[in-house]
């Protein structure tokens, strides 16, 4: 049992460590945030937290979640629950349940559907085995999990990028079949996941999953044109998508820089001109500037991000561009 778990159990008992924090502990990685589950109702959890002189965070109370901070770390304690989604709604109808196994069954992937109390591990879906195999596998039916909340498809890509895990074949096929459902999810939720992907340690793998899953086709259709796109240009040894991935991977780990790297050649297919047996792309930087500004508004970026990313794209060929080194290195 972790130190945080001991502190939580002094407030609420019984309580189980669950989800991503336990997954990371089992991988030998220190969690950033901690998640716990308990049979107690949220009102009782809130009362217990106040009773020891701590401040409860109540943003998720209607879904059964109460937050509290220990040593600067956010801890969330959630009542055992199941979720039911109405067609077309991403807000679940929550029903509280009595057992930890029922609670784990509602979760997205097996690596997140593990619980621990004391030294006892509850792992009804073989999540530990999938951690050992470095595999992202949906709990139960992948199609059902993704119909409940289509953002889970993009979360699978994000976990691949963050953990270096592969997506299990059946689960990935379900993402491909259901990729159009990502249009049901708010753009703000898209951007939250994409931001994490762009700063993840296994970024390249995440971007390939993003493209190959079909999610890119519905989220950023202009970018999806780059897959297997032969540039037919003497300056480039790679197809357009391979080049883009290399530029993103080689750019500084700053969100605006990474977005600009991802989108820097988005306009190329729209300005292509054939000269002899080669292709040229004059003006793709200027058109890219306009396309990024429109895309940024569509994704509901801040005005500051739209301005910064679009200018980086416009100027990416300039000698003093912070993207130029990564762009040049990715050509060979």
Residue pairs with C-beta under 8 A, 6 or more apart in sequence:
1 9
1 17
1 116
1 118
1 119
2 17
2 25
2 34
4 34
4 70
4 73
4 75
5 15
5 17
5 34
5 36
5 116
7 70
8 15
8 34
8 36
8 68
8 70
8 75
8 77
9 15
10 52
11 48
11 49
11 51
11 52
11 54
11 68
12 36
12 38
12 40
12 44
12 45
12 48
12 77
13 38
14 38
14 39
14 117
15 36
15 37
15 38
15 77
15 117
16 36
16 37
16 38
16 100
16 115
16 116
16 117
16 122
17 25
17 34
17 35
17 36
17 115
17 116
17 117
18 35
18 36
18 37
18 103
18 104
18 114
18 115
18 116
19 35
19 107
19 112
19 114
20 31
20 33
20 35
20 112
21 31
21 33
21 34
21 35
22 35
22 114
22 115
22 116
23 111
23 112
23 114
23 127
23 131
24 30
24 31
25 31
26 114
26 128
26 131
27 131
27 163
32 73
33 73
33 74
33 75
33 76
34 73
34 74
34 75
34 76
35 75
35 76
35 78
36 75
36 76
36 77
36 78
37 77
37 78
37 79
37 80
37 100
37 103
37 115
38 45
38 77
38 78
38 79
38 80
39 79
39 80
39 98
39 99
40 48
40 79
41 64
41 79
41 96
42 61
42 64
42 65
42 66
42 79
45 56
45 66
45 77
45 79
46 56
46 58
46 61
46 66
49 55
49 56
49 66
49 68
50 56
54 68
54 69
55 68
55 69
56 66
56 67
56 68
57 66
57 67
57 68
57 69
57 74
58 66
58 67
59 65
59 67
60 66
60 67
60 76
60 78
62 94
63 78
63 81
63 92
63 94
64 78
64 79
64 81
64 94
64 96
65 76
65 77
65 78
65 79
66 76
66 77
66 78
67 74
67 75
67 76
67 77
68 74
68 75
68 77
69 75
79 96
80 96
80 97
80 98
80 99
80 100
80 102
80 103
81 94
81 95
81 96
81 97
81 103
81 106
82 94
82 95
82 97
82 102
82 103
82 105
82 106
83 92
83 93
83 94
83 95
83 106
83 148
84 92
84 93
84 95
85 91
85 92
85 93
85 147
85 148
85 149
86 93
88 184
90 149
90 150
90 151
90 184
90 185
90 186
92 148
92 149
97 103
100 115
100 122
101 122
101 124
103 115
104 113
104 114
104 115
104 122
104 124
104 125
104 139
105 113
105 124
105 125
105 139
105 140
106 139
107 113
107 139
108 138
108 139
108 145
108 149
108 152
108 155
108 156
109 127
109 130
109 136
109 137
109 138
109 139
109 152
109 155
109 156
109 159
109 171
110 125
110 126
110 127
110 130
110 137
110 138
110 139
111 127
111 130
111 131
111 135
111 136
111 137
111 159
111 165
112 127
113 123
113 124
113 125
113 127
113 139
114 121
114 122
114 123
114 127
114 128
115 121
115 122
115 123
116 122
121 128
125 139
125 140
130 136
130 137
130 168
134 163
134 164
134 165
134 166
135 165
135 166
135 167
135 168
136 156
136 159
136 160
136 163
136 165
136 166
136 167
136 168
136 171
137 168
137 170
137 171
138 145
138 146
138 152
138 156
138 168
138 170
138 171
138 174
139 145
142 170
142 171
142 173
142 174
142 175
143 174
143 177
143 178
145 152
146 152
146 153
146 174
146 175
146 178
146 181
147 178
147 181
149 185
150 178
150 181
150 182
150 184
150 185
151 182
151 185
151 189
151 190
151 193
153 175
153 178
153 179
153 181
153 182
153 213
153 215
154 182
154 185
154 190
154 193
154 194
154 215
155 193
156 167
156 171
156 172
156 175
156 209
156 213
157 167
157 193
157 197
157 206
157 209
157 210
157 213
157 215
158 193
158 196
158 197
158 200
158 206
159 165
160 166
160 167
160 202
160 205
160 206
160 209
161 196
161 197
161 200
161 201
161 202
161 203
161 205
161 206
161 207
161 209
162 196
162 197
162 200
162 201
162 202
162 206
163 202
164 201
164 202
164 205
166 205
167 175
167 209
172 209
172 213
175 213
175 214
175 215
176 212
176 213
176 214
179 213
179 214
179 215
179 217
179 218
180 214
180 218
182 190
182 215
182 218
182 219
183 218
187 298
187 299
187 300
188 300
190 219
190 299
191 299
191 300
191 301
194 219
195 255
197 203
197 206
197 207
197 210
198 248
198 255
198 258
198 259
198 262
199 253
199 255
199 258
200 206
203 248
203 249
204 245
204 249
207 245
207 248
207 262
208 245
210 216
211 224
211 226
211 227
211 241
216 223
216 224
216 227
217 224
220 263
220 266
220 295
222 266
222 267
222 270
222 291
222 295
223 244
223 262
223 263
223 266
225 269
226 239
226 240
226 241
226 244
226 265
226 266
226 268
226 269
227 241
228 239
228 241
229 239
229 240
229 241
229 268
229 269
230 239
230 240
231 238
231 239
231 240
231 243
231 268
231 279
231 281
232 277
232 278
232 279
233 278
233 279
233 280
233 281
234 278
235 331
236 243
236 331
237 331
237 332
238 246
238 330
238 331
240 265
240 268
240 269
243 265
243 330
243 331
244 261
244 262
244 264
244 265
244 330
246 326
246 329
246 330
247 261
247 264
247 265
247 323
247 326
247 327
247 330
248 258
248 261
248 262
250 261
250 325
250 326
250 329
250 330
251 257
251 258
251 260
251 261
251 322
251 323
251 326
252 322
255 305
256 305
256 308
256 309
256 312
257 312
257 322
257 323
259 305
259 309
260 292
260 308
260 309
260 312
260 313
260 316
260 323
261 323
261 326
261 327
263 288
263 291
263 292
263 295
263 309
263 313
264 285
264 288
264 312
264 313
264 316
264 323
264 327
265 281
265 284
265 288
266 288
266 291
266 292
266 295
266 313
267 281
267 283
267 284
267 285
267 287
267 288
267 291
268 281
268 284
270 284
270 287
271 281
271 282
271 283
271 284
271 287
272 279
272 280
272 281
273 279
273 280
273 281
273 282
285 313
285 314
285 315
285 316
285 317
286 314
288 313
288 314
289 310
289 311
289 313
289 314
290 310
292 306
292 309
292 310
292 313
293 306
293 310
296 305
296 306
296 309
296 310
297 306
301 309
312 321
312 322
312 323
315 321
316 323
316 324
316 327
317 324
317 327
318 324
321 327
